[in-house]
Amino acid sequence: MKRDALALEGSLDALDRGLLRRRRATVSTLSAAAEWPSVTVDGRRALDFCSNDYLALARHPDIAAAMAAAALRYGAGSGASHLVAGHGVEHARLEEELALFTGRGRALLFSTGYMANLAVLGALAGRGEQVLLDRLSHASLIDAALLCRARLQRFAHADAAAAERALARAAGTAALVATDGVFSMDGDLAPLAELARASRAHNCWLVVDDAHGLGVLGATGRGCLEHCGLDESAVPVLVGTLGKAFGTFGAFAAGPADVIELLLQKGRPYAYTTALPQPIAAATRQALVIAAREPWRRERVLYLARRFSQAAQQLGLPVMASATPIQPVLLGSTARVLRAQEELLQAGFWVVAIRPPTVAPGSSRLRVTLSAGHTEDQVDALVEVLGRIVARLPP
């Protein structure tokens, strides 16, 4: 795009005409610990049903206290990259605990999940090699494949047979297969066991981004890999985020020690950015303790997800098949989903409309997310109001 004010204005006008311009809402609470899920959205009170805070840990007082104590001891910022002077004792302890939590040889912290995926694919796939991604993989995996200059091929969503055929056609040039564990806009799971078998048969890496599964799925909250009974030999590289179920911020990659050492040495997003502040690492360590000590959080959010799904289906709402806290309500057009979002907010519920390019044209949806912090009455009330709103939406 040329540096031209009219061209910029035209691009923004096109977004407005397509109902695709994104606008931020300012969300606040009066008291971090006591108020949520009641929030204020641009001055209007509502119940938050779009946060990824699945275990209701983001506002836990013990986690906030751990962060505050670490800030007083170590300062608010790390001051440098991990490889210069920014790697502190809290980082080291958290990496050890994440490796233990995931059952892997070693873990490496990143500032964001986006950066972790860029580093992993950049280190493990190179120019001219082939990278296979599920068609609904997160944008960070797509961008990582493009930036590492590999040949990107996408296979049909959650179709392990399609991935197997693509690997066979690649004739040994495929470097890796990558997928989300839980797909962030659909809430369904990847066929990980089948992808693991195919990847091993064709001697390529399998990378699983389990941002939305860790802390929630599996008998002890270890995520999709525990849920599917897969170990490090089946899935060599696991990427996880800390800002969802664990309520803090940042991400990590975990795997065999030599793979993680390669990421440390060759991962440009790791080497060339300031390290995560130590108070965040300290807060995350406390979150891991609470999540392990209080399994009721995981059990409750999954129960509420089932309750929402069953009640919505009974009302005939167009919910998608999901057994996770992500419960999409498929409304199709951008106009319908934006109207539903606004009517929900007027009724006291904050649920964000998801539109292209995040999802495919014609598949706009409300992305309802459940949390251990919600009550049964709040979930039931949301379903009731949703039913009334959707019933009167224009086609």
CORRA-V363673 format. One record per pair of residues at least 24 apart in sequence whose ideal C-beta (glycine too) atoms are under 6 Angstrom apart, sorted by the first residue. I is the first residue (numbers start at 0). J is the second residue. Records with the same first field share a line. If there is no record, write none. Layout:
# CORRA-V363673
I->J + J
This chain:
# CORRA-V363673
18->333
19->354
31->58
32->58 + 60
35->372
36->372 + 373
40->349
45->344 + 347 + 348 + 349
46->348 + 377
47->349
48->348 + 350 + 367 + 381
49->349 + 350 + 351 + 368
51->243
52->246 + 370
53->215 + 244 + 300 + 324 + 370
54->214 + 244 + 290 + 296 + 371
55->370 + 371 + 372
56->246 + 286
57->246
61->285
62->282 + 285 + 286
65->281 + 282 + 285
66->278 + 282
69->277 + 278 + 281
70->278
73->277
76->276
77->274 + 276
80->273 + 274
81->274
82->270
85->274
87->277
89->277 + 280 + 281
90->280
93->280 + 283 + 284
96->287
97->251
98->253
101->237 + 253
103->231 + 253 + 254
104->255 + 256
105->256 + 259
106->251 + 253
107->252 + 259 + 262 + 263
108->251 + 275
109->250
110->249 + 272 + 275
111->250
112->210 + 240 + 250
113->139
114->268
115->238 + 250 + 252
116->140 + 143 + 238
117->143 + 268
118->262 + 266 + 268 + 269
119->206 + 236 + 252
120->144 + 147
121->147
122->261 + 262 + 265 + 266
123->175 + 204
124->149 + 174 + 175
128->174
129->169 + 172 + 173
130->175
131->162 + 165 + 176
132->177
133->178
135->182
136->178 + 179
137->179
140->177
157->189 + 190
159->190 + 193 + 194
162->194 + 197
163->197
166->197 + 201
173->203
174->203
175->203 + 204 + 206
176->205
177->206
179->208
180->207 + 209 + 212 + 223
181->211 + 212 + 323
183->211
184->358
185->319
186->321 + 323 + 325
187->321
191->227 + 229
192->227
195->229 + 233 + 234
204->235
205->234
206->236
207->234 + 237
208->238
209->239
210->240 + 243
213->239 + 244
214->244 + 245 + 290
215->244 + 297
220->290 + 297
241->283
245->283 + 286
246->286
247->279 + 282 + 283 + 286
248->279
249->275 + 279
296->371
299->371
300->324 + 369 + 370 + 371
303->369 + 373 + 378
304->369
306->378
307->378
310->382
311->382
314->386
316->389
324->368 + 369
325->368
326->367
327->364 + 366
328->364 + 365
329->364
330->363 + 364
331->361
333->363
335->392
336->363
339->365 + 388
342->388
346->384
348->381
